[in-house]
Amino acid sequence: MTITRRTVLAGTALAAAPFGGTAALAQTTPNAAPAGTTSPQAPGFYRYKIGDIEVTAINDGFARRPVEGFIKNAELKDVQAALQEAFLPTDAFPITFNTLVLNHGGKITLIDVGNGDSGAPTSGRWMENFRAAGFDPAKVNTVVISHFHGDHINGLRLKDGTAVFPNAEVMVPDAEWAFWMDDARMNQAPEAMKGAFQGARRVFGPIAQNVKRYEMDKEIVPGLTSIAAPGHTPGHTTYMLSSGNGKLMVMSDLTNHPALFVRNPDWSAVFDMDADQARATRRRMLDMAAAERAQVAFYHAPFPATGHIAKDGNGFRFVPVQWSPAV
């Protein structure tokens, strides 16, 4: 028998069809979306367990970032080659946003809160996905913030001033608060940075007296320990989540897209405020994760943004978890 493209396609279709042939197949095929429209994805949440703690990744959509100028110390052709190797666009690539929800004995803790209604048009999916996962913003006990960039804090307060988690205690890194809430620093900052200072005041100003500032190397909620990871911002924080024999290194913005900064940890993103310090912090944390074979979670990795780190030459590889239908 001569194998042709037609016979391969026909064989594939028959193998996929249920008993009863093409009639049964036709009955189970969903209707196509009308021409000119886009079908939505399923809700973007994913659950897994770290010991006794249930972790839920919540996706907040994505934003497209022009490649040119994104990495400050690499040739554009090298950046484009890295993106092409990862089957990503080489002109503007998608940066995803992924937060974590910790459910520990019925107590709900959020690690970062997404863009709210202040991000790119392709972001702002967080609340829809959060509710689809079965959570209620009024029942959130604690919000832990890793650093003060808008895509991590704007979900605390809508543009009209509404507090999204009215009953939650808000916890922030002490060093991050000291930098961004300092009026003298804001007045001295370059014009391009003033918006970040003003954004922090918009979000935290109405609750400033109630915001709890935490230090490094402390258990800030049960099972969650803060780890200093400066460079991206002065008070940028990562975490170790521990329960039983389970451990999860929550990397926050230690890398941006893993295809770029896990593979090339010495590259510097335009967002890193202290590039040298950010590179040193990144290598230290990735080395630790690889040596301990720890599970990791990144804010900007492809959803569900969790997996492991493996050494690979002078850099590393991000190895995504195998998706599981059971927690």
Secondary structure, DSSP 8 states (H G I E B T S, - for coil): ----HHHHHHHHHHHHS-TTHHHHHHHHS-----TT--------EEEEEETTEEEEEEEEEEEEEESTTTBTTS-HHHHHHHHHHTT--SSEEEEEEEEEEEEETTEEEEE----TTSS-TTB--HHHHHHHTT--GGG--EEE-S---HHHHGGGB-TT--BS-TT-EEEEEHHHHHHHT-HHHHHHS-HHHHHHHHHHHHHHGGGGGG-EEE-TTSEEETTEEEEE-TTSSTT-EEEEEEETTEEEEE-TTS-SSHHHHTTSTT--BTT-SSHHHHHHHHHHHHHHHHHHT-EEE-SSSSTT-EEEEEEETTEEEEEE----S--
